[in-house]
Amino acid sequence: MHHTGYQPDTVALIGAGNAIDSALQKGLQRVGFRVQLLGPEQVSQVRAGALVINAASCAGSARKELARDVCDALAQVSYTALLHLSSYAVFGGGVRKKIHEDDEPSPDTESGREWLYCEQRLGALENTSILRLGWKVDRSERALLGRIVSGLLQSKPIVLDDVTRGNPVTVSDLVRVVVAVTQQLASGAPRSGVYHFGSADTCTAMDFGREVVDRVQSLYGEDFAAELLALSPAAADHSSVLACEKLRDVFGIQQRSWRQGLTRQVELWLERLQKAEG
C-alpha cells in the first residue's frame, strides 16, 4: 500500500450525525488518510495515537448533551493531536468590528455557552487545536439555506435579518480547510492553538438570500420568484465577523468567497426537496 508520509496516517473522526460527516470522511480519504468514523458514544474506540477531529459540536442544539459527553470522553483517550471544530457563537455579536483569536469569548446565547464549554474542556488538554467557524451553510432544514430554498419552492415570503453580518462557511470550504489543517498536523505543524475561519467576504442573511434566489433562477428560470422581507422592526446588530489571519500565517490557508460552491449547495437542496415532494 502506498504510504502517504503522514505521521500518523489514521484519523478518528467524531461525527456530527449530519452531512458534514460523509463530506469530511471523503475529503480525508481522498488525500490518503485512513479514517475511523465514530459516533459520539464510540469515543473510547479511538485508535491509540490517531489524529482526532471532533465534529460532534456541529450537530446542533438537539445533540448538545452528546457533544458535552464527547468532550469529557476525549480526556480519557490517547491521541497524537486533536482538532476541535467550534463556532463564532462563543462570542456575543455586534460589539467589535472583527473578532480575533485572542479576544475573550463572551457568549450571549445558550448555544454559545455550550460551544464555550466544549472549548474550555478540550483546551485544557495537550496537543489540542480549536478551529472556530463562521456560520455554516449546510443541508440542515433549520439552516438558512434550507429555509430559503423551501420558501422558494412553496412560494412563501421569507423573512430575513438585513442587519447582522457574518462570514459564512460552505460545507465544501469547511472540508477544504479541515483536510489541509489535518495534513499539516500530520506533517509537523504546531499541534495546539486557536484559529478562526470564515469566508473572505461578509454578508447578512438578506444578502445571502438574494444570492440564493439568483442561483435558483439561473438554474430553473424566473418562475422561481421570492418575496424576501426584512425583519420588522429591524433586528439588533449581532454581527460576528471572524478575523482569520492566524490560520493563514500558521497553515498558509487562504480565505475564499462564500459564493464559491454555493451553486452546488443550492442544487443539492433542490434535488432533495423535489425528491421529497415526488
C-alpha positions as CSV (number, residue, x, y, z in Angstrom):
1,M,0.0,0.0,0.0
2,H,1.3,3.5,-0.9
3,H,2.5,5.3,2.2
4,T,1.4,8.9,2.5
5,G,4.2,10.0,4.8
6,Y,1.7,11.3,7.4
7,Q,2.6,10.6,11.0
8,P,0.1,9.3,12.0
9,D,-1.9,8.4,8.9
10,T,-5.0,7.5,10.8
11,V,-7.8,10.0,11.6
12,A,-10.5,9.3,14.1
13,L,-13.5,11.5,13.0
14,I,-16.0,12.0,15.8
15,G,-19.1,12.7,13.6
16,A,-21.9,15.2,13.9
17,G,-24.5,12.9,12.6
18,N,-25.3,15.0,9.5
19,A,-24.0,15.7,6.0
20,I,-20.7,17.1,7.4
21,D,-19.6,13.6,8.3
22,S,-19.5,12.0,4.9
23,A,-18.0,15.1,3.3
24,L,-15.1,15.1,5.8
25,Q,-14.6,11.4,5.5
26,K,-14.4,11.5,1.7
27,G,-12.1,14.6,1.8
28,L,-9.7,12.9,4.3
29,Q,-9.6,9.6,2.4
30,R,-9.0,11.5,-0.9
31,V,-5.6,12.7,0.4
32,G,-4.6,9.3,1.8
33,F,-5.8,9.2,5.4
34,R,-7.3,6.1,6.9
35,V,-10.5,7.3,8.5
36,Q,-12.2,5.8,11.5
37,L,-15.7,7.4,11.6
38,L,-17.1,7.2,15.1
39,G,-20.4,8.3,16.7
40,P,-20.4,10.3,19.9
41,E,-20.9,7.2,22.0
42,Q,-17.9,5.5,20.4
43,V,-15.1,7.8,21.6
44,S,-13.4,5.1,23.6
45,Q,-12.8,3.2,20.3
46,V,-10.3,5.9,19.0
47,R,-7.2,4.0,17.9
48,A,-4.2,4.9,20.1
49,G,-2.0,7.6,18.6
50,A,-4.5,8.7,15.9
51,L,-5.3,12.3,14.9
52,V,-8.7,13.1,16.2
53,I,-11.2,15.5,14.5
54,N,-14.1,16.4,16.8
55,A,-17.1,17.5,14.7
56,A,-19.6,16.4,17.4
57,S,-20.4,20.0,18.3
58,C,-21.6,20.7,14.8
59,A,-24.6,18.5,15.3
60,G,-26.8,21.4,16.6
61,S,-28.8,22.1,19.7
62,A,-30.7,18.8,19.6
63,R,-27.5,16.8,20.4
64,K,-25.7,19.3,22.7
65,E,-25.6,16.8,25.6
66,L,-23.8,14.3,23.4
67,A,-21.3,17.0,22.4
68,R,-20.6,17.6,26.1
69,D,-20.2,13.8,26.6
70,V,-17.7,13.6,23.7
71,C,-15.6,16.4,25.2
72,D,-15.5,14.6,28.6
73,A,-14.6,11.3,27.0
74,L,-11.8,12.7,24.9
75,A,-9.9,13.5,28.1
76,Q,-9.5,9.7,28.6
77,V,-8.3,9.0,25.0
78,S,-4.6,8.7,23.8
79,Y,-4.1,10.6,20.6
80,T,-1.4,12.5,18.8
81,A,-3.3,15.7,18.1
82,L,-6.9,16.8,18.4
83,L,-8.7,19.3,16.1
84,H,-11.9,20.5,17.6
85,L,-14.5,22.3,15.4
86,S,-16.1,25.2,17.2
87,S,-18.1,28.3,16.4
88,Y,-18.2,32.1,16.2
89,A,-21.1,31.7,18.7
90,V,-18.7,31.7,21.6
91,F,-18.7,35.5,21.2
92,G,-21.5,37.8,21.7
93,G,-22.2,39.7,18.5
94,G,-22.3,43.3,17.5
95,V,-19.6,44.7,19.7
96,R,-16.4,44.5,17.7
97,K,-15.7,45.1,14.0
98,K,-13.6,42.0,13.8
99,I,-13.1,39.2,16.3
100,H,-9.6,37.9,16.8
101,E,-8.4,34.6,18.1
102,D,-7.1,36.1,21.4
103,D,-10.3,38.1,22.1
104,E,-12.1,36.9,25.2
105,P,-15.2,34.7,24.5
106,S,-18.5,36.2,25.8
107,P,-21.4,34.1,24.6
108,D,-24.9,35.7,24.9
109,T,-26.9,32.6,23.9
110,E,-27.4,29.1,25.3
111,S,-25.8,27.5,22.3
112,G,-22.9,29.9,22.6
113,R,-22.3,28.8,26.1
114,E,-22.4,25.1,25.1
115,W,-19.8,25.8,22.4
116,L,-17.6,27.5,25.0
117,Y,-17.9,24.7,27.5
118,C,-16.5,22.3,24.8
119,E,-13.7,24.7,24.0
120,Q,-12.7,25.1,27.7
121,R,-13.0,21.3,28.4
122,L,-10.8,20.4,25.4
123,G,-8.5,23.4,25.6
124,A,-7.1,22.1,28.9
125,L,-5.8,19.0,27.1
126,E,-2.4,18.8,25.4
127,N,-1.9,19.0,21.6
128,T,-5.4,20.5,21.0
129,S,-6.2,22.9,18.2
130,I,-9.6,24.8,18.2
131,L,-11.0,25.9,14.9
132,R,-13.8,28.4,15.2
133,L,-16.0,28.6,12.1
134,G,-18.4,31.3,10.8
135,W,-22.0,30.3,10.3
136,K,-22.2,27.1,8.3
137,V,-24.1,26.8,5.0
138,D,-25.2,23.2,5.3
139,R,-28.1,20.9,4.4
140,S,-29.9,21.1,7.7
141,E,-33.6,22.1,7.3
142,R,-33.2,24.6,10.1
143,A,-30.2,26.3,8.5
144,L,-30.6,29.4,6.4
145,L,-30.1,27.8,3.0
146,G,-32.7,25.2,3.7
147,R,-35.3,27.7,4.9
148,I,-34.7,30.0,1.8
149,V,-34.9,27.2,-0.8
150,S,-38.0,25.7,0.9
151,G,-39.7,29.1,0.9
152,L,-38.9,29.5,-2.8
153,L,-40.4,26.1,-3.7
154,Q,-43.5,26.8,-1.6
155,S,-43.9,30.4,-2.9
156,K,-43.9,31.7,0.7
157,P,-42.5,35.1,1.9
158,I,-39.1,34.7,3.6
159,V,-38.2,37.0,6.5
160,L,-34.5,37.6,6.9
161,D,-32.2,39.7,9.0
162,D,-30.8,42.6,7.0
163,V,-28.5,44.0,9.7
164,T,-26.3,41.3,11.3
165,R,-23.2,40.4,9.3
166,G,-21.0,37.3,9.4
167,N,-18.6,35.4,7.2
168,P,-20.3,32.1,6.3
169,V,-18.6,28.8,5.5
170,T,-19.9,26.3,2.9
171,V,-19.5,22.6,3.6
172,S,-17.0,22.3,0.7
173,D,-14.9,25.0,2.1
174,L,-15.1,23.6,5.6
175,V,-13.8,20.3,4.2
176,R,-11.0,22.0,2.3
177,V,-9.8,23.8,5.5
178,V,-10.1,20.8,7.9
179,V,-8.3,18.5,5.5
180,A,-5.5,21.0,4.9
181,V,-5.0,21.5,8.7
182,T,-5.1,17.8,9.3
183,Q,-2.4,17.1,6.7
184,Q,-0.2,19.7,8.3
185,L,-0.8,18.4,11.8
186,A,0.4,15.0,10.5
187,S,3.4,16.6,8.9
188,G,5.0,18.5,11.8
189,A,2.9,21.7,12.1
190,P,2.2,23.1,15.6
191,R,-0.4,20.9,17.4
192,S,-2.0,23.4,19.7
193,G,-3.6,26.8,19.1
194,V,-6.9,28.7,18.5
195,Y,-7.8,29.6,14.9
196,H,-10.7,31.3,13.1
197,F,-12.1,30.5,9.6
198,G,-14.8,32.2,7.6
199,S,-15.3,33.5,4.1
200,A,-13.3,36.3,2.7
201,D,-16.4,38.5,2.3
202,T,-19.1,39.1,4.8
203,C,-22.9,39.2,4.3
204,T,-26.2,39.5,6.0
205,A,-28.9,36.8,5.8
206,M,-30.7,39.1,3.3
207,D,-27.6,39.3,1.1
208,F,-27.3,35.6,1.2
209,G,-30.9,35.1,0.4
210,R,-30.7,37.4,-2.7
211,E,-27.7,35.4,-3.9
212,V,-29.6,32.1,-3.4
213,V,-32.6,33.3,-5.4
214,D,-30.3,34.4,-8.2
215,R,-28.7,30.9,-8.3
216,V,-32.1,29.1,-8.3
217,Q,-33.4,31.4,-11.1
218,S,-30.2,30.8,-13.2
219,L,-30.8,27.1,-12.9
220,Y,-34.5,26.8,-13.2
221,G,-35.8,30.1,-14.6
222,E,-37.6,33.1,-13.5
223,D,-40.7,31.1,-12.4
224,F,-39.0,30.7,-9.0
225,A,-39.7,34.1,-7.6
226,A,-39.3,35.0,-4.0
227,E,-40.5,37.7,-1.7
228,L,-37.6,38.5,0.7
229,L,-38.7,40.6,3.6
230,A,-36.5,42.3,6.2
231,L,-37.3,41.8,9.8
232,S,-39.7,44.4,11.2
233,P,-38.8,46.0,13.5
234,A,-35.2,45.7,12.2
235,A,-33.1,43.2,14.1
236,A,-30.4,44.4,16.6
237,D,-26.9,44.2,15.2
238,H,-25.4,40.9,16.4
239,S,-22.6,40.8,13.7
240,S,-19.8,38.3,14.3
241,V,-17.1,38.6,11.8
242,L,-14.0,36.4,12.4
243,A,-10.5,37.6,11.6
244,C,-8.7,34.7,10.0
245,E,-5.1,35.8,9.7
246,K,-3.6,33.3,12.1
247,L,-4.9,30.3,10.1
248,R,-3.2,31.8,7.1
249,D,0.1,32.6,8.9
250,V,0.4,29.2,10.6
251,F,-1.1,26.9,7.9
252,G,-1.0,29.0,4.8
253,I,-4.7,28.6,4.2
254,Q,-6.4,31.4,2.3
255,Q,-10.0,32.5,2.6
256,R,-12.4,32.3,-0.3
257,S,-15.7,33.9,-1.1
258,W,-18.8,32.2,0.3
259,R,-20.2,32.4,-3.2
260,Q,-17.8,29.8,-4.4
261,G,-19.5,26.4,-4.3
262,L,-22.9,27.9,-3.5
263,T,-24.5,26.8,-6.8
264,R,-23.7,23.2,-6.0
265,Q,-25.2,23.5,-2.5
266,V,-28.4,25.0,-4.0
267,E,-28.6,22.1,-6.5
268,L,-28.3,19.5,-3.7
269,W,-31.1,21.2,-1.7
270,L,-33.4,21.5,-4.7
271,E,-32.8,17.8,-5.6
272,R,-33.5,16.8,-2.0
273,L,-36.7,18.7,-1.7
274,Q,-38.1,17.8,-5.1
275,K,-37.5,14.1,-4.3
276,A,-39.4,14.5,-1.1
277,E,-42.3,16.1,-2.9
278,G,-42.3,13.3,-5.5
